[in-house]
């Protein structure tokens, strides 16, 4: 496995297929130690620069997978400049800037053959139904219970219903996949989760709240083998919020979100402008 670092934040450069394989192996294992998987985007990396607790949680997590084009572009950019050794400061800055423009152009033109350091994005929205399918179909996974934590109003219920419709609940050996849910504000939530005793926990809270909550509480939920903070994934899966098409997701999802959710402009600015600028400034300070 290639393990990368972007602004001192680790990224596990696995393909989606390999990630799902590792998840299946974990859920079918006899482990009694719960793991956290983090799907990381540029906002996470920026937030981690000012929050050492959050950075440590990310870097100590079981897997940290790329969620979004920005991480993929940054990984490719860093790979290219790490092969450059230019002592002259001015020439180094010019060279690094031109490499940045080249990588940005690959992003605009969706040149995935060039953006190969991290070969694909893996979002929480994509992982949820895929993990449910693995749990349904893999006979070695004995505990086939999934808990959905978070969301507002009818979103948790609608998400569970959509998953049940998307992923047939009856397995080949007659054991059904079971899905339970609760809003985060519900009292005694740890007790409710433990009463259901799931192997898989999805937490629909924004970062870093979801990741910190998992890190603080995972040991209190002994049945949970894997927990993932999935942000607004329930909103997309339930149909409450429109998701960008695959074409938009490949490079311009930030623009789609700005058009449809203008209140997110600060987060989009952080991901689209602050993130590449921070990387450029960081590498520019290196010696040749």
Secondary structure, 3 states (H helix, E strand, C coil): CCEEEECCEEEECCCHHHHHHHHHHHHHCCCCCCEEEEEECHHHHHHHHHCHHHHHHHHCCCEEEECCHHHHHHHHHHHHHHCCCCCCHHHHHHHHHHHHHHHHHHHHCCCCCCCCCCCCCCCHHHHHHHHHHHHHHCCCCCCCEEEEEECCCCHHHHHHHHHHHHCCCECCCCCECEEEEECCCCCCHHHHHHHHCCCEEEEECCCCHHHHHHHHHHHHCCCCCEEEECCCHHHHHHCCCCCCCHHHHCCCHHHHHHHHCHHHHHHHHHHHHHHHHHHHHHHHCCCC
